[in-house]
Amino acid sequence: MIMTATTAPMGEFETMKKSWPQDLLASVVVFLVALPLCLGVAIASGAPPALGLITGIIGGIVVGSLAGSPLQVSGPAAGLAVLCYQLVAEHGLIMMGVVGLIAGALQLMAGVARLGQWFRAISPSVIHGMLAGIGVLILGSQFHVMIDDSPRGSGLENLISIPEAIYKAVFPMAMDSHHLAAMVGVATIAAILLWNQFKPKSLAVVPAPLIAVIVGTLVALFAGFDINRVTVPDNIVASLNIPTAEAFQRGLSMDILLLGVVFAFVASAETLLCATAVDQMHTGPRTKYDKELRAQGIGNMLCGAVGALPMTGVIVRSSANVQAGGKSRLSAIMHGVWILGTVAALPWLLAYIPTAALAAILVYTGYKLVNIAQIKKIASYGRIELVIYFATLGGIVVFDLLTGVIIGFVLATAKVVYTFTHVRVDLEDDEMANRTDVFLHGSATFFSIPRLASVLETVKSGREVHVHVEHLDHIDHACLDMLGAWEKQHNATGGTMIMEWKDLRDRYASPYQKMQDQFDGNPDQPGEGPKKAPPVLEPAA
């Protein structure tokens, strides 16, 4: 087994002992990124900020210790904020824990059943459409929070009413604080943009969200703005949202069980997508997907037990961890310890942070989730992929997250079915040479027989017919039988049929040659010039 320098045959504990200085510095950076996001995601979810902090603590200390992706950092995610907000609005905050327990149990069972890789078997167009849809919803809802207003009833209403929110911020009514909160929000976003553009190299590890929160807080503090601020209890235990017996009884209803399934699916897909992205950022140990899924399941069950927000692996925190030099799971674990220490020792400091500043960070995060570069990349794979992407995004915004994902999944599945059942047949006729060339493109299956037969019926009697299969991805037994039957009919009229399959033979090398020989009825010697393709051709690599 070949190992890179970072995966030397030393135990993980030895790796942590060797890399703890880098991990300690990385943990501080991740903590500074995670703290404002834990608070902001909780507010966006319609939950007390303390519940986001609890999830960050569990995601760091517990999931960080068990994770199958050592450099991935888990915590409350913007991707689940929309679902959480709908859950709280429709069923009450007390049901957050029950849904988290259901989702965590499903994730744990999926990990035990080794289904981790299957959660990755989703079209990238659907995944990125889902993330973009979530980004649009977050941007729409948090834009209102950024001006100290309340989000509307649905994602579409939030987007449509953004001009109204801008009007409130620009032309405030008497006794309103919308314009004051808007100033803080604009200052916060400006701080993110300016820091990302002009940060000194010596301070490159300082995260933009931290700078933004500091700027927003200082603006509100020194200007004396009377606007909404974060509420964190002196004793975080008092904020626990432990499910009641009545909540567990309600958890048996189909609505809550379905929500648990949706949370499990979205959280798992986002976590494993994030883990794959993190693997591309470093050369250390690769992700063990089933182990990661089990760790997420345990983490979400613990969060559910205390009624905190559900968690996923989060790309913003994880990329900050890698970029800051994290080498082992110690950095993720320690970031959870720093959150716990802050909550225990400095809750009064968090109370100075304006909710407008946190909402502004999420507005920017939502904008970034609609990744323009990713849209261009998807477009490079064809217009169908782009249709799937925007159909998923639109379904999420217009209807809800589950409906949007189902729309995208159905379209992606329909595309696969079409691809593997569609064949293009081109015919070229040469009167002078008494020859007809038939070119097959795509996948020739039993679905293709009517199309293929209709073209072959136009071939004139007595022609030398060359069937070109070098552009086929797949041909099944039904199509080969049909070609064999047509060849007999054509030969009876004085014609001949030749299968031009050299490129396919070169592509599949010796296994292909063996099938060719068997199909020619000569298993011991190579055929001189086969007239037919072998029974089955697998899709080209």
SULFENCOR-V995339 format. One record per pair of residues at least 12 apart in sequence whose C-alpha atoms are under 6 Angstrom apart, sorted by the first residue. I is the first residue (numbers start at 0). J is the second residue. Records with the same first field share a line. If there is no record, write none. Layout:
# SULFENCOR-V995339
I->J / J
This chain:
# SULFENCOR-V995339
5->283
6->283
15->327
21->324 / 325
22->325 / 330
23->330
25->320 / 323 / 324 / 325 / 330
26->330 / 333 / 334
29->316 / 320
30->334
31->209
32->206
37->51 / 52 / 75
38->51
39->357
40->77
43->80
44->80 / 83 / 84
45->84
49->231
50->307 / 308
51->308
54->74 / 307 / 308
55->74
56->335
58->73 / 74
59->331 / 332 / 335
60->332 / 335
62->294 / 298
63->328 / 331 / 332
65->294
66->291 / 294
67->286 / 287 / 290 / 291
68->286
69->327 / 328
70->328
71->317
72->312 / 316 / 317 / 331
73->311 / 312 / 313
74->310 / 311
75->310
78->133
93->242
95->306
96->242 / 303 / 304 / 306
97->303
98->259
99->299 / 303 / 309
100->300 / 303
101->259
102->259 / 262 / 263
103->296 / 299 / 300
104->296
106->292 / 296
107->293 / 296
110->289 / 292 / 293
113->289
115->288 / 289
118->268
124->388
125->388 / 407
128->388 / 391 / 392
129->392
131->368 / 369
132->392 / 395
134->365 / 368
135->365
136->154
137->365
138->362 / 365
139->157 / 158
140->157
141->358 / 362
144->358
145->184 / 355 / 358 / 359
146->177 / 180 / 181
147->177 / 180
154->396
155->396 / 397
180->355
183->215
184->355 / 356 / 359
187->211 / 215 / 356
190->211
191->207 / 211
204->323
212->356
215->356
216->352
227->353 / 354
228->352 / 353 / 354
229->350 / 352 / 354
230->350
233->346
239->305
240->305 / 306
241->305 / 306
266->311
270->311 / 312
273->314
387->407
391->403 / 404 / 407
419->442
420->442 / 444 / 446
421->442
422->440 / 441 / 442 / 443
423->439 / 440
424->438 / 439
425->437 / 438
433->462
434->462 / 463 / 464
435->464
436->464 / 465
437->466 / 467
438->467
439->468
440->470 / 471
441->471 / 472
442->471 / 472 / 473 / 474
443->473 / 474
444->474 / 475 / 478
445->477 / 478
460->492
461->492 / 493 / 494
462->494
463->494 / 495 / 496
464->496
465->496 / 497 / 498
466->498 / 499
467->499
468->500
469->500 / 502 / 503
472->538 / 539
473->536 / 537 / 538
474->535 / 536
475->535
476->534 / 535
497->530
498->530 / 531
514->533
515->533
518->533
